[in-house]
Amino acid sequence: MSVKIRLARHGAKKRPFYRIVIADSESPRDGRFLEAIGTYNPLKEPAEVTLKTERVKYWMDKGALPTTTVKNLLKKEGLFASPA
């Protein structure tokens, strides 16, 4: 089982709201997940991101890989160090 940190889309049509979740890589985008660790609202100006930092660190230590978009959000929050 490969675990990913990714976005699950919620909200209405043309009004997206995302939950940042820990999910098996084979699960559907909005399907089953192990834990919700935050939210992302791209419609707010500036975009609003909330995270449970302890849980993000816990899952990354366990080997969970963030998707490209989540990796960018984590970098902005200072939770993902880019390799030098």
Number of C-alpha atoms within 10 A of each C-alpha: 7 10 20 22 26 27 23 21 15 12 10 8 6 7 10 13 16 18 20 23 24 25 25 19 16 12 12 11 15 15 11 14 19 10 13 18 19 18 18 21 17 14 12 9 7 8 9 11 18 13 18 12 14 9 15 22 14 11 18 15 10 10 12 20 18 23 13 11 12 19 18 15 17 18 13 11 13 11 15 17 9 9 4 3
